[in-house]
Amino acid sequence: MVHMGVRVQTEDFDVGAEITAMRLSSANIGAVVSFVGQVRDLNDGDNVDSMFLEHYPGMTEKALAEIIAQVKVRWSITDALIVHRVGELKPQDQIVLVLVATAHRQEAFEACECIMDHLKTDAPFWKKEQTQHGLRWVEAKTSDEDARHRWKSTT
C-alpha cells in the first residue's frame, strides 16, 4: 500500500507514530529514513524568539507533491511523507518531517536528502523571525541552492 502524502498543518506531529504507520504499511519496506527539522533559538547571530511560517493553501501542497513525484522518478520509493507546519513556532518546535520508505537503506537516505534539499528552495513557504532586533524575513541561503543543484541532473 503506497501513501505518498503531504500535509501542511498548524498542529504538531508525532514522529514515532508517523514512522510506525509508514513502517507497518507494507511488507516490502526494508528501510524508513526520517528527517525532522526544528526551530533554532539562534540564527545569523541573533536570538530567535519565534518564527512565523506563511504559505498559500493548495499551491503549497501541490508543490510538495511535485517534489515527491520528482524523487519517485529516480528512486524506487515504497512510500514518502512530508509534514510541514505553518503559523507561529517557538525554538525547539518541530517544523518539518520527511519520511521515505524503500526496500533498501541507501535509496531511502538519498531520496530523503533530495526531498529536503528541494524543500529548502522550491517549497512556497515564507519565514519571518522575531529577534531582539524586531521582525525579519528569512532568505534562502546559497548553500541551500547549491545542495539542490547537485540533484538537478538526476531529478
C-alpha positions as CSV (number, residue, x, y, z in Angstrom):
1,M,0.0,0.0,0.0
2,V,1.5,3.3,-1.1
3,H,0.5,6.5,0.7
4,M,2.9,9.2,-0.7
5,G,1.4,12.2,1.0
6,V,1.8,15.8,2.1
7,R,0.3,17.6,5.0
8,V,0.5,21.3,5.8
9,Q,-0.8,22.0,9.3
10,T,-0.5,24.2,12.3
11,E,-0.6,21.2,14.7
12,D,2.5,19.4,15.9
13,F,3.1,15.9,14.7
14,D,4.1,12.7,16.4
15,V,7.3,11.4,14.7
16,G,7.1,7.9,16.3
17,A,3.5,7.4,15.3
18,E,4.2,8.6,11.7
19,I,7.3,6.3,11.4
20,T,5.4,3.3,12.8
21,A,2.4,3.9,10.5
22,M,4.7,4.0,7.5
23,R,6.9,1.1,8.6
24,L,3.9,-1.2,9.0
25,S,2.1,0.0,5.8
26,S,3.9,-2.5,3.5
27,A,5.9,-5.8,4.0
28,N,8.4,-4.9,1.3
29,I,9.8,-1.9,3.2
30,G,13.3,-2.6,4.3
31,A,14.2,1.0,5.4
32,V,12.5,4.1,6.7
33,V,14.6,7.2,6.8
34,S,13.4,10.3,8.6
35,F,14.3,14.0,8.9
36,V,12.9,16.3,11.5
37,G,13.6,20.0,11.3
38,Q,13.0,22.3,14.3
39,V,13.2,26.0,15.1
40,R,16.6,27.1,16.3
41,D,17.0,29.7,19.0
42,L,19.9,31.4,17.2
43,N,20.1,32.4,13.5
44,D,22.6,34.6,11.8
45,G,24.0,35.6,15.2
46,D,20.7,36.8,16.6
47,N,18.5,35.1,19.2
48,V,15.2,33.9,17.7
49,D,12.1,34.3,19.9
50,S,9.7,32.8,17.4
51,M,9.2,32.1,13.7
52,F,6.1,32.6,11.7
53,L,5.7,30.4,8.5
54,E,3.3,31.5,5.8
55,H,2.1,29.6,2.8
56,Y,-0.6,29.6,0.0
57,P,-3.0,26.8,0.7
58,G,-3.4,24.5,-2.2
59,M,-0.4,25.8,-4.0
60,T,1.9,24.6,-1.2
61,E,0.5,21.1,-1.1
62,K,0.8,20.8,-4.9
63,A,4.5,21.9,-4.8
64,L,5.3,19.4,-2.1
65,A,3.5,16.6,-4.0
66,E,5.6,17.6,-7.1
67,I,8.8,17.3,-5.1
68,I,7.8,13.7,-4.1
69,A,6.9,12.9,-7.7
70,Q,10.3,14.1,-9.0
71,V,12.1,12.0,-6.4
72,K,10.0,8.9,-7.3
73,V,11.4,9.1,-10.9
74,R,15.0,8.4,-9.6
75,W,14.4,6.1,-6.7
76,S,12.2,3.1,-6.1
77,I,10.2,4.6,-3.2
78,T,7.6,2.5,-1.5
79,D,6.2,5.4,0.5
80,A,7.0,9.1,1.3
81,L,5.5,11.7,3.5
82,I,6.1,15.4,4.0
83,V,4.5,17.1,7.0
84,H,5.2,20.8,7.2
85,R,3.9,23.1,9.9
86,V,2.8,26.7,9.4
87,G,1.9,29.5,11.8
88,E,3.8,30.7,14.8
89,L,6.5,28.4,16.2
90,K,8.9,28.7,19.1
91,P,12.5,27.5,19.4
92,Q,12.6,23.7,19.6
93,D,9.2,23.3,18.0
94,Q,9.1,20.8,15.1
95,I,8.8,22.4,11.7
96,V,9.0,19.6,9.2
97,L,9.0,15.8,9.0
98,V,10.2,14.0,5.9
99,L,9.8,10.2,5.8
100,V,10.9,7.9,3.0
101,A,10.4,4.2,2.9
102,T,12.2,1.9,0.4
103,A,13.3,-1.7,0.1
104,H,17.0,-0.7,0.7
105,R,18.6,1.9,3.0
106,Q,20.8,3.8,0.5
107,E,17.8,4.7,-1.7
108,A,15.9,5.9,1.4
109,F,18.8,8.1,2.6
110,E,19.4,9.7,-0.8
111,A,15.7,10.2,-1.5
112,C,15.1,11.8,1.9
113,E,18.1,14.1,1.5
114,C,16.9,15.1,-2.0
115,I,13.4,15.9,-0.8
116,M,14.9,18.1,2.0
117,D,17.2,19.9,-0.4
118,H,14.2,20.7,-2.7
119,L,12.0,21.7,0.3
120,K,14.5,24.4,1.3
121,T,14.5,26.1,-2.1
122,D,11.3,25.1,-4.0
123,A,8.6,24.9,-1.5
124,P,6.4,28.1,-1.3
125,F,6.9,28.9,2.4
126,W,7.8,32.3,3.8
127,K,9.5,32.5,7.1
128,K,9.6,35.5,9.4
129,E,11.7,35.6,12.5
130,Q,11.1,37.6,15.7
131,T,14.5,38.6,17.1
132,Q,15.8,41.1,19.6
133,H,16.1,43.5,16.7
134,G,12.5,43.0,15.5
135,L,10.9,41.1,12.7
136,R,12.8,39.9,9.6
137,W,12.2,37.7,6.7
138,V,14.4,34.6,6.3
139,E,16.1,34.5,2.9
140,A,17.2,31.3,1.1
141,K,20.9,30.6,1.5
142,T,23.3,30.0,-1.3
143,S,24.3,26.7,0.3
144,D,20.6,25.5,0.0
145,E,20.7,26.3,-3.7
146,D,24.0,24.5,-4.1
147,A,22.6,21.4,-2.3
148,R,19.5,21.4,-4.6
149,H,21.6,21.8,-7.8
150,R,23.6,18.6,-7.1
151,W,20.4,16.6,-7.7
152,K,19.4,18.6,-10.8
153,S,21.0,16.3,-13.4
154,T,19.2,13.3,-11.9
155,T,15.7,14.6,-10.9
